[in-house]
Amino acid sequence: MNFIQSAVLLAAGRGTRMRELTDELPKPMIPVRGKPILQHIVEGLRDAGIRRVLIVVGYREDVVKGFFGDGSALGLSIEYVTQVVQDGTGRVVELAREFVGHEPFILSYGDILVDPVNYRNLCALGPAEGLVSVKRNEAEMAKGGCVVVNEHFELLDLIEKASGPAPSPWYNAGIYTFRPSIFEYTAKLERSPRGEYELTDAIRSQAQATGRVRALELTGEWADVRDPEVLAELNA
């Protein structure tokens, strides 16, 4: 039986790189292959055994709430929390503390699309404190996070927007599984050089303190729907 039954989805941002496409819609509600990005994610999680979803909303939250409602039409229970201050991904996770309680949970950005089989793999947390999904994708390192692992695929370091030669071929794919212990590390976060509280700083701290955060390689399709060019490719 799948014992992970909760997921938290980050869908508060506007997505300014989408330009006029987000004048009326938040980015996670832009259609890809006939459905909003967020619907692909929610349905994939449901089919993997997730039963409770918390969607962190912000810009045009009315659109998200109007579309998904309480989740019953999709066979889920969906709740919402509003991110009022946009001060980084580390603080957003704090908003889920009450929702997840003492149970492990999956966390996904609301603009990451993957082959749904990966959600089942992310539910297999085992003895780890956390899972960080990765793709072998050296070309993307300047846009996101480089994940450094040992021979057992245990996370050693997480480097944001690595410049110069990357120390690892593994790219942070933007979906995670956490135990509530992650909150010990988000609570201690300080602002990064860009002035935000970074979730990746908390993950690095937990990995280096416990040695029990693992990387999980995703299979099949993966897309960060970050701009109109990626969107056009997906909808071609």
N, C-alpha and C positions, 0 to 999 in steps of 0.2 A: 504493500500500500504506500502511496505517495504521502509522506508526512508534511511536506511543504504545501500549504494551501493558501498562502497570502502572497500578493505581489504589490509593489509600489511603482507607479509610472509617473515620470516627470514630464509634465505637459504645460508648464506655466509660461514659457517664453513665446515671444511673437515670431521669431525667426526672421530677422531683418534682411538676411541675405536672400530671402525669397522675394524681396521687393513687393510689388503690388499684389502678389499672390496671397499675402497675409494681411491685406487691408481689412478683410472681413472675416478671415479664418485664422485661428492659431495654427502654426505649422503642423502640429501632429494631426490636424483634421484635413490637410490637403489630400485629395484622392490620389492613390497609386493603384493602378490596375482595377479601377472601379470601386475601391473602398478607401475610406480615410486610413492614413498610416496607423493611427491608434487602434482602429478596428482590427486590422491584421494582427497587431500585437495582443490585444485582449482575447481574440479568438484562439490564437496560438497557445496562450497561457491557459485558457479554459480547457483546451483539448489535452493539455499536459497534466491536468488535475487540479489546477488552481481554482479556488472557489470564492476567494475574497480579494477584491482589488481596491486600492486607494489611488486615486488620480490626483496628483498635485497640479492645481490649475492656477491661472493668473490672467494673462491677456485673453480677452474674449472667452472667459470661463463659461458664459451662458451657452456658447455653441457646443462645448464639450458636454455640459450637463444636459442640454436639450437633446443631444443625440443618444447618449448612453442611459440617461435616467438612473434608476436604481440597479440597473444591470439584469433585472429579472427576464427581460426579453432574450438575453443571451445565456441565461442559465447561471448567472453569477450574482453576487452581492457587490455592488460598487458604491464606494463612499468617496467624498471629495474633501480636500483641504486647500485653502488658498495661500499661495506664497505671496505675501504682501511686499516684502523687501527682496529685491534681486541681488543677493550678496554672496552667491556662490553655491555650488552643489553640496558642499559639506553641511551647510545650514539647512538645505532642503530636506536632507535625510532626517534631521532632527524632527521635522514635522510629522514623520511617520511613527515616532516612538510609541505613542499611545495606541495607535492602530495595530501594530504588530505584537505588542505585549511581550510575551516570553518566547514567541515562536520564530523560527527562521523564515526568511522571505526573499523573494526575487526582487531585484530593483532594475528597471530598464529606463533608459531615456526614451522619450515619446517619439523619436524620429529615427530609431534604429530598426531596420527590418532584417530578419533572419529566417532561415529554413526552420519551420516550427518544431522539428525534431530536437532542436537544440534546447528548447525549454524543458523537455523531459530530462536531458542530461544535466541541466542546471539544478534540477530538483534532487539530484543524487549528491547531496552535500557530504555524506559520509562523516568521518571524524574531523573534517576541516572546519576552521572558524569562518572561512569565506572562500568563494570562488570568484575569479576574475576571468571573464571570457576574453579570448584572444584570437586574432587572425595573423597568419604569416603575411606581413604586408609592409615591407620596408619603405615603399614609396609614400606611405601615409604618415610616417613618423613626425614630420614637421607640423602636422595638423592636429595631432593628438598625443597619446601617451605610449611610451616604449616600456614594455613589461620585461624585466630581467628575471630569469628563473634559473634554478639549479637543475641537476640531472633528474631529479624526482618531480620536476615541474612545480616546485614550491617557489612562491614569489619572494625574490630578494630585494627588488627595487622597482619603482614605478616613476619614470622620468617624463614630465610633461613637455611636449613639443621639443623633443631632443634635436639639438643642432649639431652639425658635424656627423661623423660616422656613428650609426646607432650601435650600442653595445649588445643588441639582441634583435632578432628578426620578428619578435612578437609585438603586435600592435594591440592596444587596449580597445576591445570591440564594443564597450559601452553597456554591457549587461552583467549583472552581478548576482551572487547569492550571499546573503549575510545571516549570521546569527545576531541576536540583539546586542552581543558584545561589541559590535561596531560602534554603538552609541558612546561607549567609554572613550573612544578615540575621536569621534566628531565633537564631543563636548570640550575637548582640549585644544581644538584647532585655533591657530592664529592666522591672521590674514596673510595671503601669499604676496609675492612682489607685485602682482596685478590688482591687489586690493580685495581679493575674494577669499572666502573660506572654501578650500578645495577638498572634495571627497577623496581624491587620490592621495592627498597628504595623510588622511586618516587611515586609508588602506595600507600605505607604506608603513606607518607607525605600528599598526596591528601586526603586519607581516614580520617586521623586524623584532617586535617584542615577543611574539608567540611562535614564529616559525610554522604557523598552521594556516596560512592563506595559500591556496593553490590556483594555478592557471588552468583554464579549460579551453582547449582548441575547438572553435566552432566548425561545423561542417556545412557544406552547401552554400547557398547564396547568403550574402551579407551586404547591407547598404546603409550608409549614413546619409540620410536624405537632407543634405546640408544646403543645397543651392539648386537653382532652376536647371542647371546642367545635369545633375544627378537625377532629378525628377524626370527630365525629358528622356534620359536613357532607360529608366525603369518603365516608363509608359510607352516606349517605342513599340 
